[in-house]
């Protein structure tokens, strides 16, 4: 099943979801209500190639925990994503075995074209 990992309270995620064609083909996974599991994160890692690619450096906790001044490893990125949903770059789409991470316009355009 094709899945979107998102945050229901995020305005950007809601705006993106409204713009999606055939969104009924997606399984919606609100990461705040239903935190991602280690197995789900490992599946995302396998598709993306790194935990850092899945990690949001825009998260408020990233700044408040002063993580930008630390030398984070792949294990650190994984640990933080599993500890708190805000560290997952959103939204994450897994469609037909391919992963799309984040809300860049290029990324969203690719997702829209794949869902058409």
N, C-alpha and C positions, 0 to 999 in steps of 0.2 A: 504494500500500500504506500502511495506517495504521501509524505508527511510534511507539515509545516510546524516548526517549533517556534513559538512566538510568546509574547506577553500581552495578555488581553487588556491590561491597563495602559499599554503604550500607544500613544496617538499615532506614531509613525507606523507601527504594525497594523493598526486598524485601518489606516489610510491605504496601505499596501494591499491588505486583504480585500478591501472594497474594489480595488482596481483589477483584481485577478479574474480572468475568464475561467469558466468551468471549475470554480473553487470547490464544487461538490465532489470533485475527483481527489480532493485532499483530505487527509485525516488531520484534524487540528489538535495540537498538543500545547496547552497553556503551561509554560514551564514554572509559573508561580504556583498554580493550583496542583500541578502534578510534576514535581521535579524530575529532571532527566536522570536516568539510571546510569550506572557506570557502563553497562552493556551498550546503552544507546550512545553514550559519549564515545565509547571505543569504536562503534560502527561509524560515527561521524569522523573520527580521527582516521580511520582506514580510508575513507573517501577523500578527506581533505589533505592528508599527509602530515598534519601537525596539529597539536593542541593550540599552539599560538595563533593559528589561522582562525580558530573558533573562539578565541578570547577577545573580549571587548575592552580595549584600552580607554574607551569613553565612559566606562562605568564610574559612577561617583565613588564607589568603594575603592577603585583603583587609585584615585587621587587621595582619598582620606586615609588609606592604609599606607600611603607613600610607596606603593609598589613600583612606580615609575623610576625610582632611584635604587631599585634592587635588580640584581641580575637574575631574572627568572629562568628556570629550566622548563623543559617540556613537562616534567613531573609536577612542577609548581603550577603551571597553567591548568593541568588536569585537576589537581587538588582544589584550586580556587573555583573552577567551573562547577565542580561537584558540591562544593561547600555553599555556594550562593548563586542563584539563578541569574543575578545581574551581570555576572562575568561572561555569560554566553552572548556572543555577538548575535544580534537578532535582526530579522528573522533568519532561521535556517530552514531551507527547503531540501528535501531529499525526494527527487523525482526521477523515476526510471533508473535508479542506481547512480545518479549524479547528484552532487551536493552544490548548493548555492548558499553562500554565507553573507549575511549583512544586507544593508538597505541602499547600497549604491544604485544609482539610476541604471547603470549598465547591467548590474546583476538582476534587478527587477525586470528590466526589458527582456533579458534572457528567459527568466521564469515565465513571463507572460507569453512569449513566443512558444515555449515548450508546452504550455497548458492549452494553447489554442487548438 
